[in-house]
Amino acid sequence: MTVLSDVLKELFGMFVSDARLSVAVLALVGLVALWLKAAPGIDPQIPGVALLLGCIAIIVTITSLHARRMK
């Protein structure tokens, strides 16, 4: 049971440790969900690509901000 609780704590820490990353990803998912709700006839691949590119942009931005702070 200790191993399971350690794994769960580690997973929780991964997502909560960087609040900006978590909030940015949640905002992106929310915006894409609103976009799908507003345009129900859209091809599902387009929002999927938007999520992929948005997540990549978020990761690059957060990483570069963190690297600047570490200098």
N, CA, C and O atoms as a Maestro MAE file, in Angstrom:
{
 s_m_m2io_version
 :::
 2.0.0
}

f_m_ct {
 s_m_title
 :::
 protein
 m_atom[284] {
  # First column is atom index #
  i_m_mmod_type
  r_m_x_coord
  r_m_y_coord
  r_m_z_coord
  i_m_residue_number
  s_m_chain_name
  s_m_pdb_residue_name
  s_m_pdb_atom_name
  i_m_atomic_number
  :::
  1 25 0.817 -1.187 0.000 1 A "MET " " N  " 7
  2 3 0.000 0.000 0.000 1 A "MET " " CA " 6
  3 2 0.864 1.254 0.000 1 A "MET " " C  " 6
  4 15 0.464 2.283 -0.545 1 A "MET " " O  " 8
  5 25 2.034 1.176 0.603 2 A "THR " " N  " 7
  6 3 2.935 2.323 0.646 2 A "THR " " CA " 6
  7 2 3.412 2.688 -0.753 2 A "THR " " C  " 6
  8 15 3.522 3.869 -1.084 2 A "THR " " O  " 8
  9 25 3.692 1.691 -1.567 3 A "VAL " " N  " 7
  10 3 4.155 1.952 -2.924 3 A "VAL " " CA " 6
  11 2 3.070 2.663 -3.722 3 A "VAL " " C  " 6
  12 15 3.352 3.609 -4.458 3 A "VAL " " O  " 8
  13 25 1.846 2.213 -3.577 4 A "LEU " " N  " 7
  14 3 0.730 2.836 -4.283 4 A "LEU " " CA " 6
  15 2 0.546 4.290 -3.847 4 A "LEU " " C  " 6
  16 15 0.337 5.163 -4.689 4 A "LEU " " O  " 8
  17 25 0.620 4.556 -2.565 5 A "SER " " N  " 7
  18 3 0.472 5.936 -2.091 5 A "SER " " CA " 6
  19 2 1.638 6.804 -2.557 5 A "SER " " C  " 6
  20 15 1.442 7.975 -2.882 5 A "SER " " O  " 8
  21 25 2.859 6.240 -2.596 6 A "ASP " " N  " 7
  22 3 4.006 6.988 -3.102 6 A "ASP " " CA " 6
  23 2 3.833 7.336 -4.578 6 A "ASP " " C  " 6
  24 15 4.150 8.448 -4.999 6 A "ASP " " O  " 8
  25 25 3.338 6.399 -5.349 7 A "VAL " " N  " 7
  26 3 3.111 6.641 -6.773 7 A "VAL " " CA " 6
  27 2 2.046 7.713 -6.964 7 A "VAL " " C  " 6
  28 15 2.211 8.606 -7.796 7 A "VAL " " O  " 8
  29 25 0.956 7.637 -6.207 8 A "LEU " " N  " 7
  30 3 -0.104 8.632 -6.311 8 A "LEU " " CA " 6
  31 2 0.377 10.020 -5.888 8 A "LEU " " C  " 6
  32 15 0.015 11.015 -6.517 8 A "LEU " " O  " 8
  33 25 1.179 10.098 -4.842 9 A "LYS " " N  " 7
  34 3 1.742 11.385 -4.412 9 A "LYS " " CA " 6
  35 2 2.645 11.960 -5.492 9 A "LYS " " C  " 6
  36 15 2.617 13.163 -5.751 9 A "LYS " " O  " 8
  37 25 3.440 11.114 -6.119 10 A "GLU " " N  " 7
  38 3 4.349 11.565 -7.168 10 A "GLU " " CA " 6
  39 2 3.571 12.068 -8.380 10 A "GLU " " C  " 6
  40 15 3.908 13.105 -8.951 10 A "GLU " " O  " 8
  41 25 2.542 11.340 -8.769 11 A "LEU " " N  " 7
  42 3 1.709 11.784 -9.892 11 A "LEU " " CA " 6
  43 2 1.018 13.104 -9.586 11 A "LEU " " C  " 6
  44 15 0.973 13.993 -10.436 11 A "LEU " " O  " 8
  45 25 0.484 13.237 -8.386 12 A "PHE " " N  " 7
  46 3 -0.153 14.484 -7.985 12 A "PHE " " CA " 6
  47 2 0.849 15.629 -7.988 12 A "PHE " " C  " 6
  48 15 0.526 16.731 -8.430 12 A "PHE " " O  " 8
  49 25 2.039 15.385 -7.510 13 A "GLY " " N  " 7
  50 3 3.084 16.404 -7.477 13 A "GLY " " CA " 6
  51 2 3.520 16.845 -8.858 13 A "GLY " " C  " 6
  52 15 3.882 18.005 -9.056 13 A "GLY " " O  " 8
  53 25 3.490 15.924 -9.822 14 A "MET " " N  " 7
  54 3 3.868 16.289 -11.194 14 A "MET " " CA " 6
  55 2 2.913 17.323 -11.766 14 A "MET " " C  " 6
  56 15 3.340 18.246 -12.459 14 A "MET " " O  " 8
  57 25 1.634 17.179 -11.484 15 A "PHE " " N  " 7
  58 3 0.647 18.060 -12.080 15 A "PHE " " CA " 6
  59 2 0.442 19.343 -11.286 15 A "PHE " " C  " 6
  60 15 0.012 20.349 -11.850 15 A "PHE " " O  " 8
  61 25 0.735 19.332 -10.015 16 A "VAL " " N  " 7
  62 3 0.481 20.499 -9.185 16 A "VAL " " CA " 6
  63 2 1.740 21.334 -8.986 16 A "VAL " " C  " 6
  64 15 1.636 22.516 -8.660 16 A "VAL " " O  " 8
  65 25 2.907 20.767 -9.168 17 A "SER " " N  " 7
  66 3 4.147 21.477 -8.871 17 A "SER " " CA " 6
  67 2 4.318 22.725 -9.731 17 A "SER " " C  " 6
  68 15 4.854 23.722 -9.248 17 A "SER " " O  " 8
  69 25 3.887 22.703 -10.972 18 A "ASP " " N  " 7
  70 3 3.981 23.884 -11.824 18 A "ASP " " CA " 6
  71 2 2.563 24.333 -12.155 18 A "ASP " " C  " 6
  72 15 1.943 23.850 -13.102 18 A "ASP " " O  " 8
  73 25 2.075 25.257 -11.361 19 A "ALA " " N  " 7
  74 3 0.683 25.696 -11.492 19 A "ALA " " CA " 6
  75 2 0.439 26.390 -12.837 19 A "ALA " " C  " 6
  76 15 -0.633 26.243 -13.424 19 A "ALA " " O  " 8
  77 25 1.434 27.149 -13.326 20 A "ARG " " N  " 7
  78 3 1.243 27.841 -14.606 20 A "ARG " " CA " 6
  79 2 1.035 26.856 -15.738 20 A "ARG " " C  " 6
  80 15 0.195 27.078 -16.609 20 A "ARG " " O  " 8
  81 25 1.785 25.781 -15.735 21 A "LEU " " N  " 7
  82 3 1.640 24.765 -16.780 21 A "LEU " " CA " 6
  83 2 0.261 24.128 -16.705 21 A "LEU " " C  " 6
  84 15 -0.405 23.963 -17.727 21 A "LEU " " O  " 8
  85 25 -0.167 23.773 -15.510 22 A "SER " " N  " 7
  86 3 -1.473 23.140 -15.344 22 A "SER " " CA " 6
  87 2 -2.607 24.071 -15.768 22 A "SER " " C  " 6
  88 15 -3.536 23.645 -16.454 22 A "SER " " O  " 8
  89 25 -2.535 25.332 -15.365 23 A "VAL " " N  " 7
  90 3 -3.584 26.293 -15.711 23 A "VAL " " CA " 6
  91 2 -3.598 26.547 -17.218 23 A "VAL " " C  " 6
  92 15 -4.668 26.656 -17.816 23 A "VAL " " O  " 8
  93 25 -2.424 26.642 -17.831 24 A "ALA " " N  " 7
  94 3 -2.361 26.888 -19.268 24 A "ALA " " CA " 6
  95 2 -2.959 25.729 -20.064 24 A "ALA " " C  " 6
  96 15 -3.693 25.950 -21.027 24 A "ALA " " O  " 8
  97 25 -2.650 24.515 -19.670 25 A "VAL " " N  " 7
  98 3 -3.195 23.348 -20.372 25 A "VAL " " CA " 6
  99 2 -4.705 23.258 -20.168 25 A "VAL " " C  " 6
  100 15 -5.441 22.968 -21.111 25 A "VAL " " O  " 8
  101 25 -5.166 23.501 -18.956 26 A "LEU " " N  " 7
  102 3 -6.614 23.481 -18.703 26 A "LEU " " CA " 6
  103 2 -7.330 24.577 -19.494 26 A "LEU " " C  " 6
  104 15 -8.427 24.358 -20.009 26 A "LEU " " O  " 8
  105 25 -6.714 25.747 -19.588 27 A "ALA " " N  " 7
  106 3 -7.313 26.830 -20.375 27 A "ALA " " CA " 6
  107 2 -7.372 26.459 -21.851 27 A "ALA " " C  " 6
  108 15 -8.370 26.725 -22.519 27 A "ALA " " O  " 8
  109 25 -6.319 25.851 -22.356 28 A "LEU " " N  " 7
  110 3 -6.299 25.426 -23.759 28 A "LEU " " CA " 6
  111 2 -7.397 24.403 -24.034 28 A "LEU " " C  " 6
  112 15 -8.119 24.515 -25.025 28 A "LEU " " O  " 8
  113 25 -7.521 23.423 -23.173 29 A "VAL " " N  " 7
  114 3 -8.550 22.402 -23.351 29 A "VAL " " CA " 6
  115 2 -9.940 23.035 -23.268 29 A "VAL " " C  " 6
  116 15 -10.828 22.673 -24.041 29 A "VAL " " O  " 8
  117 25 -10.138 23.968 -22.349 30 A "GLY " " N  " 7
  118 3 -11.417 24.652 -22.229 30 A "GLY " " CA " 6
  119 2 -11.758 25.468 -23.469 30 A "GLY " " C  " 6
  120 15 -12.899 25.464 -23.932 30 A "GLY " " O  " 8
  121 25 -10.756 26.171 -24.006 31 A "LEU " " N  " 7
  122 3 -10.989 26.966 -25.216 31 A "LEU " " CA " 6
  123 2 -11.331 26.086 -26.414 31 A "LEU " " C  " 6
  124 15 -12.215 26.420 -27.202 31 A "LEU " " O  " 8
  125 25 -10.641 24.978 -26.548 32 A "VAL " " N  " 7
  126 3 -10.926 24.075 -27.663 32 A "VAL " " CA " 6
  127 2 -12.312 23.440 -27.482 32 A "VAL " " C  " 6
  128 15 -13.030 23.233 -28.460 32 A "VAL " " O  " 8
  129 25 -12.681 23.136 -26.253 33 A "ALA " " N  " 7
  130 3 -14.011 22.581 -25.999 33 A "ALA " " CA " 6
  131 2 -15.098 23.596 -26.347 33 A "ALA " " C  " 6
  132 15 -16.119 23.236 -26.931 33 A "ALA " " O  " 8
  133 25 -14.883 24.857 -25.992 34 A "LEU " " N  " 7
  134 3 -15.841 25.909 -26.363 34 A "LEU " " CA " 6
  135 2 -15.916 26.075 -27.873 34 A "LEU " " C  " 6
  136 15 -16.993 26.295 -28.429 34 A "LEU " " O  " 8
  137 25 -14.778 25.969 -28.527 35 A "TRP " " N  " 7
  138 3 -14.722 26.072 -29.986 35 A "TRP " " CA " 6
  139 2 -15.542 24.942 -30.624 35 A "TRP " " C  " 6
  140 15 -16.294 25.173 -31.571 35 A "TRP " " O  " 8
  141 25 -15.390 23.732 -30.104 36 A "LEU " " N  " 7
  142 3 -16.165 22.604 -30.621 36 A "LEU " " CA " 6
  143 2 -17.653 22.769 -30.362 36 A "LEU " " C  " 6
  144 15 -18.480 22.381 -31.188 36 A "LEU " " O  " 8
  145 25 -17.990 23.340 -29.226 37 A "LYS " " N  " 7
  146 3 -19.400 23.567 -28.890 37 A "LYS " " CA " 6
  147 2 -20.004 24.627 -29.823 37 A "LYS " " C  " 6
  148 15 -21.163 24.515 -30.221 37 A "LYS " " O  " 8
  149 25 -19.223 25.646 -30.167 38 A "ALA " " N  " 7
  150 3 -19.707 26.732 -31.014 38 A "ALA " " CA " 6
  151 2 -19.797 26.304 -32.477 38 A "ALA " " C  " 6
  152 15 -20.646 26.805 -33.213 38 A "ALA " " O  " 8
  153 25 -18.941 25.394 -32.901 39 A "ALA " " N  " 7
  154 3 -18.917 24.950 -34.297 39 A "ALA " " CA " 6
  155 2 -19.014 23.432 -34.335 39 A "ALA " " C  " 6
  156 15 -18.000 22.759 -34.521 39 A "ALA " " O  " 8
  157 25 -20.218 22.875 -34.163 40 A "PRO " " N  " 7
  158 3 -20.339 21.411 -34.053 40 A "PRO " " CA " 6
  159 2 -20.019 20.661 -35.347 40 A "PRO " " C  " 6
  160 15 -19.717 19.469 -35.287 40 A "PRO " " O  " 8
  161 25 -20.071 21.302 -36.497 41 A "GLY " " N  " 7
  162 3 -19.822 20.598 -37.748 41 A "GLY " " CA " 6
  163 2 -18.367 20.570 -38.171 41 A "GLY " " C  " 6
  164 15 -18.050 20.124 -39.274 41 A "GLY " " O  " 8
  165 25 -17.483 21.037 -37.314 42 A "ILE " " N  " 7
  166 3 -16.060 21.133 -37.679 42 A "ILE " " CA " 6
  167 2 -15.431 19.740 -37.706 42 A "ILE " " C  " 6
  168 15 -15.817 18.848 -36.951 42 A "ILE " " O  " 8
  169 25 -14.467 19.586 -38.582 43 A "ASP " " N  " 7
  170 3 -13.726 18.319 -38.683 43 A "ASP " " CA " 6
  171 2 -12.965 18.088 -37.371 43 A "ASP " " C  " 6
  172 15 -12.242 18.982 -36.931 43 A "ASP " " O  " 8
  173 25 -13.102 16.933 -36.741 44 A "PRO " " N  " 7
  174 3 -12.474 16.702 -35.432 44 A "PRO " " CA " 6
  175 2 -10.947 16.739 -35.458 44 A "PRO " " C  " 6
  176 15 -10.322 16.885 -34.407 44 A "PRO " " O  " 8
  177 25 -10.350 16.613 -36.608 45 A "GLN " " N  " 7
  178 3 -8.891 16.653 -36.661 45 A "GLN " " CA " 6
  179 2 -8.351 18.055 -36.416 45 A "GLN " " C  " 6
  180 15 -7.237 18.212 -35.916 45 A "GLN " " O  " 8
  181 25 -9.127 19.067 -36.761 46 A "ILE " " N  " 7
  182 3 -8.662 20.448 -36.597 46 A "ILE " " CA " 6
  183 2 -8.487 20.803 -35.116 46 A "ILE " " C  " 6
  184 15 -7.432 21.322 -34.749 46 A "ILE " " O  " 8
  185 25 -9.466 20.549 -34.258 47 A "PRO " " N  " 7
  186 3 -9.228 20.812 -32.829 47 A "PRO " " CA " 6
  187 2 -8.131 19.924 -32.242 47 A "PRO " " C  " 6
  188 15 -7.419 20.338 -31.327 47 A "PRO " " O  " 8
  189 25 -7.996 18.713 -32.762 48 A "GLY " " N  " 7
  190 3 -6.914 17.845 -32.291 48 A "GLY " " CA " 6
  191 2 -5.552 18.432 -32.593 48 A "GLY " " C  " 6
  192 15 -4.651 18.395 -31.756 48 A "GLY " " O  " 8
  193 25 -5.405 18.971 -33.786 49 A "VAL " " N  " 7
  194 3 -4.146 19.631 -34.158 49 A "VAL " " CA " 6
  195 2 -3.951 20.889 -33.311 49 A "VAL " " C  " 6
  196 15 -2.833 21.197 -32.900 49 A "VAL " " O  " 8
  197 25 -5.040 21.611 -33.054 50 A "ALA " " N  " 7
  198 3 -4.951 22.804 -32.210 50 A "ALA " " CA " 6
  199 2 -4.480 22.437 -30.800 50 A "ALA " " C  " 6
  200 15 -3.666 23.149 -30.211 50 A "ALA " " O  " 8
  201 25 -4.991 21.332 -30.263 51 A "LEU " " N  " 7
  202 3 -4.535 20.876 -28.945 51 A "LEU " " CA " 6
  203 2 -3.057 20.492 -28.969 51 A "LEU " " C  " 6
  204 15 -2.298 20.852 -28.069 51 A "LEU " " O  " 8
  205 25 -2.661 19.765 -29.999 52 A "LEU " " N  " 7
  206 3 -1.257 19.344 -30.099 52 A "LEU " " CA " 6
  207 2 -0.332 20.552 -30.186 52 A "LEU " " C  " 6
  208 15 0.631 20.658 -29.427 52 A "LEU " " O  " 8
  209 25 -0.626 21.460 -31.110 53 A "LEU " " N  " 7
  210 3 0.237 22.633 -31.285 53 A "LEU " " CA " 6
  211 2 0.187 23.544 -30.062 53 A "LEU " " C  " 6
  212 15 1.200 24.132 -29.681 53 A "LEU " " O  " 8
  213 25 -0.991 23.661 -29.447 54 A "GLY " " N  " 7
  214 3 -1.101 24.481 -28.247 54 A "GLY " " CA " 6
  215 2 -0.296 23.917 -27.092 54 A "GLY " " C  " 6
  216 15 0.371 24.664 -26.377 54 A "GLY " " O  " 8
  217 25 -0.350 22.609 -26.904 55 A "CYS " " N  " 7
  218 3 0.426 21.980 -25.832 55 A "CYS " " CA " 6
  219 2 1.926 22.119 -26.077 55 A "CYS " " C  " 6
  220 15 2.692 22.354 -25.142 55 A "CYS " " O  " 8
  221 25 2.338 21.975 -27.321 56 A "ILE " " N  " 7
  222 3 3.759 22.161 -27.644 56 A "ILE " " CA " 6
  223 2 4.179 23.597 -27.356 56 A "ILE " " C  " 6
  224 15 5.243 23.833 -26.784 56 A "ILE " " O  " 8
  225 25 3.343 24.558 -27.752 57 A "ALA " " N  " 7
  226 3 3.656 25.968 -27.494 57 A "ALA " " CA " 6
  227 2 3.722 26.257 -25.996 57 A "ALA " " C  " 6
  228 15 4.589 27.003 -25.543 57 A "ALA " " O  " 8
  229 25 2.815 25.672 -25.238 58 A "ILE " " N  " 7
  230 3 2.820 25.869 -23.787 58 A "ILE " " CA " 6
  231 2 4.090 25.294 -23.173 58 A "ILE " " C  " 6
  232 15 4.719 25.934 -22.330 58 A "ILE " " O  " 8
  233 25 4.464 24.104 -23.588 59 A "ILE " " N  " 7
  234 3 5.671 23.474 -23.034 59 A "ILE " " CA " 6
  235 2 6.912 24.292 -23.361 59 A "ILE " " C  " 6
  236 15 7.763 24.502 -22.497 59 A "ILE " " O  " 8
  237 25 7.022 24.755 -24.605 60 A "VAL " " N  " 7
  238 3 8.185 25.558 -25.000 60 A "VAL " " CA " 6
  239 2 8.223 26.862 -24.207 60 A "VAL " " C  " 6
  240 15 9.283 27.270 -23.731 60 A "VAL " " O  " 8
  241 25 7.078 27.510 -24.064 61 A "THR " " N  " 7
  242 3 7.026 28.782 -23.345 61 A "THR " " CA " 6
  243 2 7.372 28.615 -21.876 61 A "THR " " C  " 6
  244 15 8.192 29.363 -21.345 61 A "THR " " O  " 8
  245 25 6.763 27.652 -21.216 62 A "ILE " " N  " 7
  246 3 7.022 27.433 -19.789 62 A "ILE " " CA " 6
  247 2 8.475 27.025 -19.565 62 A "ILE " " C  " 6
  248 15 9.100 27.459 -18.598 62 A "ILE " " O  " 8
  249 25 9.011 26.200 -20.446 63 A "THR " " N  " 7
  250 3 10.402 25.762 -20.316 63 A "THR " " CA " 6
  251 2 11.361 26.929 -20.496 63 A "THR " " C  " 6
  252 15 12.327 27.061 -19.744 63 A "THR " " O  " 8
  253 25 11.103 27.776 -21.484 64 A "SER " " N  " 7
  254 3 11.999 28.921 -21.698 64 A "SER " " CA " 6
  255 2 11.905 29.918 -20.546 64 A "SER " " C  " 6
  256 15 12.921 30.490 -20.152 64 A "SER " " O  " 8
  257 25 10.713 30.138 -19.999 65 A "LEU " " N  " 7
  258 3 10.591 31.015 -18.836 65 A "LEU " " CA " 6
  259 2 11.343 30.452 -17.640 65 A "LEU " " C  " 6
  260 15 12.004 31.192 -16.911 65 A "LEU " " O  " 8
  261 25 11.243 29.147 -17.441 66 A "HIS " " N  " 7
  262 3 11.956 28.512 -16.336 66 A "HIS " " CA " 6
  263 2 13.463 28.596 -16.543 66 A "HIS " " C  " 6
  264 15 14.206 28.821 -15.588 66 A "HIS " " O  " 8
  265 25 13.922 28.418 -17.777 67 A "ALA " " N  " 7
  266 3 15.356 28.486 -18.062 67 A "ALA " " CA " 6
  267 2 15.887 29.900 -17.821 67 A "ALA " " C  " 6
  268 15 17.003 30.062 -17.328 67 A "ALA " " O  " 8
  269 25 15.110 30.912 -18.160 68 A "ARG " " N  " 7
  270 3 15.539 32.290 -17.922 68 A "ARG " " CA " 6
  271 2 15.657 32.571 -16.435 68 A "ARG " " C  " 6
  272 15 16.575 33.264 -15.997 68 A "ARG " " O  " 8
  273 25 14.732 32.034 -15.663 69 A "ARG " " N  " 7
  274 3 14.774 32.251 -14.224 69 A "ARG " " CA " 6
  275 2 15.968 31.553 -13.581 69 A "ARG " " C  " 6
  276 15 16.495 32.026 -12.574 69 A "ARG " " O  " 8
  277 25 16.391 30.442 -14.152 70 A "MET " " N  " 7
  278 3 17.492 29.665 -13.576 70 A "MET " " CA " 6
  279 2 18.861 30.288 -13.856 70 A "MET " " C  " 6
  280 15 19.842 29.943 -13.197 70 A "MET " " O  " 8
  281 25 18.934 31.195 -14.819 71 A "LYS " " N  " 7
  282 3 20.249 31.801 -15.149 71 A "LYS " " CA " 6
  283 2 20.748 32.709 -14.070 71 A "LYS " " C  " 6
  284 15 21.828 33.286 -14.199 71 A "LYS " " O  " 8
  :::
 }
 m_bond[283] {
  # First column is bond index #
  i_m_from
  i_m_to
  i_m_order
  :::
  1 1 2 1
  2 2 3 1
  3 3 4 2
  4 3 5 1
  5 5 6 1
  6 6 7 1
  7 7 8 2
  8 7 9 1
  9 9 10 1
  10 10 11 1
  11 11 12 2
  12 11 13 1
  13 13 14 1
  14 14 15 1
  15 15 16 2
  16 15 17 1
  17 17 18 1
  18 18 19 1
  19 19 20 2
  20 19 21 1
  21 21 22 1
  22 22 23 1
  23 23 24 2
  24 23 25 1
  25 25 26 1
  26 26 27 1
  27 27 28 2
  28 27 29 1
  29 29 30 1
  30 30 31 1
  31 31 32 2
  32 31 33 1
  33 33 34 1
  34 34 35 1
  35 35 36 2
  36 35 37 1
  37 37 38 1
  38 38 39 1
  39 39 40 2
  40 39 41 1
  41 41 42 1
  42 42 43 1
  43 43 44 2
  44 43 45 1
  45 45 46 1
  46 46 47 1
  47 47 48 2
  48 47 49 1
  49 49 50 1
  50 50 51 1
  51 51 52 2
  52 51 53 1
  53 53 54 1
  54 54 55 1
  55 55 56 2
  56 55 57 1
  57 57 58 1
  58 58 59 1
  59 59 60 2
  60 59 61 1
  61 61 62 1
  62 62 63 1
  63 63 64 2
  64 63 65 1
  65 65 66 1
  66 66 67 1
  67 67 68 2
  68 67 69 1
  69 69 70 1
  70 70 71 1
  71 71 72 2
  72 71 73 1
  73 73 74 1
  74 74 75 1
  75 75 76 2
  76 75 77 1
  77 77 78 1
  78 78 79 1
  79 79 80 2
  80 79 81 1
  81 81 82 1
  82 82 83 1
  83 83 84 2
  84 83 85 1
  85 85 86 1
  86 86 87 1
  87 87 88 2
  88 87 89 1
  89 89 90 1
  90 90 91 1
  91 91 92 2
  92 91 93 1
  93 93 94 1
  94 94 95 1
  95 95 96 2
  96 95 97 1
  97 97 98 1
  98 98 99 1
  99 99 100 2
  100 99 101 1
  101 101 102 1
  102 102 103 1
  103 103 104 2
  104 103 105 1
  105 105 106 1
  106 106 107 1
  107 107 108 2
  108 107 109 1
  109 109 110 1
  110 110 111 1
  111 111 112 2
  112 111 113 1
  113 113 114 1
  114 114 115 1
  115 115 116 2
  116 115 117 1
  117 117 118 1
  118 118 119 1
  119 119 120 2
  120 119 121 1
  121 121 122 1
  122 122 123 1
  123 123 124 2
  124 123 125 1
  125 125 126 1
  126 126 127 1
  127 127 128 2
  128 127 129 1
  129 129 130 1
  130 130 131 1
  131 131 132 2
  132 131 133 1
  133 133 134 1
  134 134 135 1
  135 135 136 2
  136 135 137 1
  137 137 138 1
  138 138 139 1
  139 139 140 2
  140 139 141 1
  141 141 142 1
  142 142 143 1
  143 143 144 2
  144 143 145 1
  145 145 146 1
  146 146 147 1
  147 147 148 2
  148 147 149 1
  149 149 150 1
  150 150 151 1
  151 151 152 2
  152 151 153 1
  153 153 154 1
  154 154 155 1
  155 155 156 2
  156 155 157 1
  157 157 158 1
  158 158 159 1
  159 159 160 2
  160 159 161 1
  161 161 162 1
  162 162 163 1
  163 163 164 2
  164 163 165 1
  165 165 166 1
  166 166 167 1
  167 167 168 2
  168 167 169 1
  169 169 170 1
  170 170 171 1
  171 171 172 2
  172 171 173 1
  173 173 174 1
  174 174 175 1
  175 175 176 2
  176 175 177 1
  177 177 178 1
  178 178 179 1
  179 179 180 2
  180 179 181 1
  181 181 182 1
  182 182 183 1
  183 183 184 2
  184 183 185 1
  185 185 186 1
  186 186 187 1
  187 187 188 2
  188 187 189 1
  189 189 190 1
  190 190 191 1
  191 191 192 2
  192 191 193 1
  193 193 194 1
  194 194 195 1
  195 195 196 2
  196 195 197 1
  197 197 198 1
  198 198 199 1
  199 199 200 2
  200 199 201 1
  201 201 202 1
  202 202 203 1
  203 203 204 2
  204 203 205 1
  205 205 206 1
  206 206 207 1
  207 207 208 2
  208 207 209 1
  209 209 210 1
  210 210 211 1
  211 211 212 2
  212 211 213 1
  213 213 214 1
  214 214 215 1
  215 215 216 2
  216 215 217 1
  217 217 218 1
  218 218 219 1
  219 219 220 2
  220 219 221 1
  221 221 222 1
  222 222 223 1
  223 223 224 2
  224 223 225 1
  225 225 226 1
  226 226 227 1
  227 227 228 2
  228 227 229 1
  229 229 230 1
  230 230 231 1
  231 231 232 2
  232 231 233 1
  233 233 234 1
  234 234 235 1
  235 235 236 2
  236 235 237 1
  237 237 238 1
  238 238 239 1
  239 239 240 2
  240 239 241 1
  241 241 242 1
  242 242 243 1
  243 243 244 2
  244 243 245 1
  245 245 246 1
  246 246 247 1
  247 247 248 2
  248 247 249 1
  249 249 250 1
  250 250 251 1
  251 251 252 2
  252 251 253 1
  253 253 254 1
  254 254 255 1
  255 255 256 2
  256 255 257 1
  257 257 258 1
  258 258 259 1
  259 259 260 2
  260 259 261 1
  261 261 262 1
  262 262 263 1
  263 263 264 2
  264 263 265 1
  265 265 266 1
  266 266 267 1
  267 267 268 2
  268 267 269 1
  269 269 270 1
  270 270 271 1
  271 271 272 2
  272 271 273 1
  273 273 274 1
  274 274 275 1
  275 275 276 2
  276 275 277 1
  277 277 278 1
  278 278 279 1
  279 279 280 2
  280 279 281 1
  281 281 282 1
  282 282 283 1
  283 283 284 2
  :::
 }
}
